[in-house]
Amino acid sequence: MLNQVVSKSLTRPAFTELDARSSRRLDDTIPLSSRFSEDRLEQVIREGKHLHDPAGLAVPMVLLAVTLVRYTQWEDTNYGQWLATAAREPYLDLVPPVLTTGLSRHFGRWWACRWSELTEYVLTRYVVQQHQSLSYEKTLAGERCLLQVDGLRVMSNAAYDTVGVGNPRFRSALQVLRDLSLLEDRDDEVTEVTKDGRRILKEWLSGVDTP
């Protein structure tokens, strides 16, 4: 996984243990100027160019892995200990110490796992379950929860079509549509529906199921 990325950059064997030494090795291999650095990966994600291809999920996972590996060298320092104390609720406060502990307990050597296994766990534990936890944290009955888990299935709690202009969630709804490349902002600060958005809207209005 990430050890293979580092190895290809160094043209040396993959590291077998994740410790302060291998973390500093990543500093040398992936500096801020590298295309694999956190700033560059975040920029790629925010540009939204890969939302509809496999890189749309792979890039965030690489960003997560690079962040956690780079953090490892600070884990036993005062900085790492301070960051650990900032997490009061592990299901709500997803800081690096919480993630590294959770991944290590679940996988052991998580940095050597298959991408598919790691991605499935991260999505389930740190995306869907956190969304549910935050929903119940903000509203006692969980009215804002959009996703529900039924065994291995992740389902929508209800149709996401009741958000009007006066609703406090309206801006969040617009951002979701932008992230899905169904809306885009023009230079004159006007938001309009994209080509894909118009197609899906047309099919939905005509009663045709869209995959």
Secondary structure as GFF3:
##gff-version 3
##sequence-region A 1 211
A	DSSP	alpha_helix	2	10	.	.	.	ID=ss1
A	DSSP	alpha_helix	20	29	.	.	.	ID=ss2
A	DSSP	alpha_helix	38	47	.	.	.	ID=ss3
A	DSSP	alpha_helix	55	72	.	.	.	ID=ss4
A	DSSP	alpha_helix	78	85	.	.	.	ID=ss5
A	DSSP	alpha_helix	96	107	.	.	.	ID=ss6
A	DSSP	three_ten_helix	110	112	.	.	.	ID=ss7
A	DSSP	alpha_helix	115	123	.	.	.	ID=ss8
A	DSSP	pi_helix	124	128	.	.	.	ID=ss9
A	DSSP	alpha_helix	129	138	.	.	.	ID=ss10
A	DSSP	beta_strand	147	150	.	.	.	ID=ss11
A	DSSP	beta_strand	153	156	.	.	.	ID=ss12
A	DSSP	alpha_helix	170	179	.	.	.	ID=ss13
A	DSSP	beta_strand	183	185	.	.	.	ID=ss14
A	DSSP	beta_strand	191	193	.	.	.	ID=ss15
A	DSSP	alpha_helix	195	205	.	.	.	ID=ss16
###
